[in-house]
Amino acid sequence: MSQLAELKGTYVLDPSHTTIGFVTRHAMVTKVRGSFEEYSGTATIDGANPSASTLDVDIKAASISTRNEDRDTHVRSGDFLDTETYPEITFRGTDFQVKGDVVDVTGDLTIRGVTKQITIPFEFQGAAKDPFGNNRIGFEGETTISRADFGLTWNAALETGGFLVADKVVLEFEVSAIEQAA
């Protein structure tokens, strides 16, 4: 039995040790990476009965950071996330399939008011008791989405052909979560 199958309990994301990020092509020649700085998430895990598990993540869309304030302002605007109208990005896990140390989490991702089902394979990185007595677990995962599927269609044509922003966006997750007392 793997350590993953033995997990049971409610865990909350630890924002100081978790990254919710993304990467996409810019001008067809380079990648731009970014992350969200404000979010919360709770998972109820039942490793022995994965179908009884839940996952809920809420992200403040305006907390996006690409390390360039002008770009961040543009991405917050109506051209992209429209954070004034749609302040949150959410993910609700609806199905959990365990394959060794990987959990395929299928759920509903909502961006800009559009909900699509996606699957994120999360690789279990382990469990440990930290120096402060917290039971901590870690997962890493990534999946690729089409931003057009979520109504994020703004773009600019390049003189050399192609577009400024790629449609394909890779979502990246490095998760540390702390077990809550029963």
C-alpha positions, 0 to 999 in steps of 0.5 A: 500500500502506498503512502498516498492510499493511507492519507485521510483528513482535511488539508488546507493549502499553505500559501507560503509554500504553494505555487499556482502558476502558468506559462505561455508563449509570447511573440512566438519566441519566448515563454512568459511565466506567472503566478497568482499570489492570493488563493485558498484551497481545501482538500478532504482526502480519503486515500482508501476511497478516493471517490469520497475526496473533495477539492475546492480552490478559489483564486483572486484573479487580480493577484496575478503576477508576471513580474511586469506591472504593465503586462499584469494590468493588461491581463487584469483588464477586459481584454483578458481576465476582466477581474472587476467583473470576474474576481475569482478563478475557481476549481472544484474537483469532481473525480479522483483516480489514483494510479500509484503515486499519481492522482488524476483530479478531474474537475470544473475550472471556471475562468471569466465566468466560463466553466470547463472540465479539466484533468490535472495529474498530481504526483504525490511528493510525500508526507511529513511532520514539519518542525512546528508539529504540522502534518504536511503533504505535497503534490506537483501537477500540470495541465494544458488549457486553451485560453480561447475555451475560457473566452480569453481571445484577445491577441495581436498579429505579428509582422513576421506572422503568428500572434503575440500571445499563444492560445496554449497555457500550461497550468503548473501547481506545486502544492504544500497542504497542512492537515487540519485538526479533526 
